[in-house]
């Protein structure tokens, strides 16, 4: 399979006149990107993504007056929506209520710096910038490309960034003082679910059984990452001790493909688009997607410090609205091809558009001659379920990152702001998932129940704890 595979125009040759290979000139490429931005901005103005729309206020009033669905439907059928709203407005100040709903607290801080690692996991946070979701909330945001996760951590702890793209376990680790001084950090939303893969060097294309990987060298982006925890889990399920039978090396995502090409590593469990970039560069193949280990697993997060939230509650609420609006748009699969155009340029991911599009749409070359179609290869569910945090804490305990007793729920509820996420989603008129804070998950066929973390830990044959 050619590195220049385009999942949308597989039968058409690519041009060499622009950075993505799909246009005769860079000017045409830039015009195409701007067109994508304009189209997505127009879509974001629809009632589906518009906070506090008139329709939302009207629907809420009708539901409040007629809480029983059957009665409400009969009333609207009998008199029609226009007559109904006219009747309600004669006794309730609908226009005033709509105006009040638009009012927001004064922003404590408008000029913000938000860090990100250039990976597709950061899609909602990144696309909110060119699409104007931050500025629409009255914020002047710089989204700042950052070289690695340790630097993200340090800049957040030194207040050089106001908010950031996190690996979802990072705020748990920082809050406990693991790998750094303790400082209270929060997960506001999950940036993406799924969106990772195990990629191997092409020399291992006939060695797909992990039981045979003793002595392999793998790259992970950071110790406190889902990548590390999922790779350890997968290896241990195959009977390999990840601390004794293989080598795990922390490598920045942008350097993973080069290390694979140079033979410094046998593979990596990393974020996209670098799994797909390895295929594009014809140096690796996608062994499996991490969704095949845990479908819907959290990956990255959007968060900030507890101090920032306390000092800037209105600014934090504005950030929440911007990022949740962006996440809703990213989750709609009809937008994915356009989003790939928007986030691929140098200022953001600096990747070939065809690579990013394969990740976001799920129609991709696997490096073994196959074209796969997995629409949820990457997804953008923002819910910071607290059982996700408990699972991460069990893995920190399992592999010796945390010593002694762990109050799983207390830490999860302090760091993962589920109540806040639900509140802001409701205010935006977005559908809020039902259920409690601790849903169960299935990881490699085993059910995880956050009510029984110690029993879960005890069930593993290979562990440090």
C-alpha positions, 0 to 999 in steps of 0.5 A: 500500500502506497504511503500516499493512500487517500481514503477518499480518492483511492483511485486518483493520483495525488499532486505534489503542489501542496502539503497534502498532495491533493491540490495543484498549488499551496494556494489551492490547498489554503483555500480548501482549508479556509472553505472547511473552516467556513463550513464548520463555522456555519454548522456551529451556528445552527441550533444544534450547537448554539448555547441557550437558543430560543428554541431551547428556552421555549422547549424548556418552558413548555416541558416545565408547564406540561411535565407529562409527555403525553399531555404536552404532545396533545396540547401542542397538536391541538393548538400548534407551536405558534399559538402555544408560545403566544399563549405562554408569553402572555403570562410568562416573559419569554423574551426576558428569560431568553435574554437572561439566559444569554447573560454570563458572569464577567470574565476574570481573565480574557487572555489565556494560554492553552498548551497542547501536544500536536496529536489528534487526541487534542482535536476539540481543543485545537479546532475551537481556535480556528473555528472561533469557539473561544473568541465567541465566549469573549476569550483571547486564547493562544493554543501553544504547541508543546514538545512533550508531556513533562513540559506540559506538566511543568508549564501548568505547575508554574502557571505559564499555561492557564489550561491545557491538553493533558493525558487523562491520568496526569492530573491524578498523578500531579494531584498526588505528587507522583513524578512532581510536587503535589499540586491540585489539578482537575480534569474538566472533560475527556478530550477523546476516547479510543484514538491509540494503537499498537504499531510495530515495525514491518519486520515483525509483520509475521510475529503478531503474537505478543507471547513472542515479544520477549525482549522487545523495546516499546515506546510510550509517550509518558509514564502517567498515560493510558498508553503505558497502562494499556500496553502493560495490561495487554502484555501482562495478559499475554504472560509478559512482565512489562518491567522484566520481559520488555523495555518500555521507553518514554519517547515524545509522540513526534519522535516515535516514527523516527525511532521505529525507522532507525530500529531503536524500538520494535513498536510503540503504543502511541497516539494518532496520527503517529500510528498512521504516520508510520504506515504512511512512511512505510516503516510500520503497521497497525497491529491493533487499535486500543479500542479493541482492548477497551472500546471507549477508553479515555485517552486525553483530557482538557484540564487546569489547576484547582487554583485557576478555577477558584480564581477565575470561575467565569473564565473557566465556565467560558472555556468549558462552553467553548470546549464542549461545543467543539467536542459536540461538533467533533463527535459528529462523524459528518464533520470529520473530513472537514476537521482533518483539513482544519487541524492538519496545518503547520500551526496545529498538527503539521501532518499530511491531511490524508494521514489525519483524515484516515484517523478521524474518519476511520477509513485507513490503510493498516500497513499490511495491504488492507483498507480498514473501516472503523468509524469509531477508531477515534471519538470525542465523548467528553464525559469524565466518568469517575470510574475511569479515574478509579481504573487509572488509579488501580493501574498506578497501584498495580505497577507500583507508581502508588504505594500504600492505601489509596482512597480511590473515590475521594481522589476520583471525585476531587480530580474528575469534574463530572458534575461540572461537565454535566452542568455545562452540557445541560446549559448548552442544550446538549444531551447529558448521559444518564447514570451514575458517576461510576459505570462499569467497563469491559477491558479485554473481556474482564469487567471493571467495577469501581466499587471493587478496586481491590478485588480487581487488583487481586485478580491479576497474576502479574503486578507489583502491588 
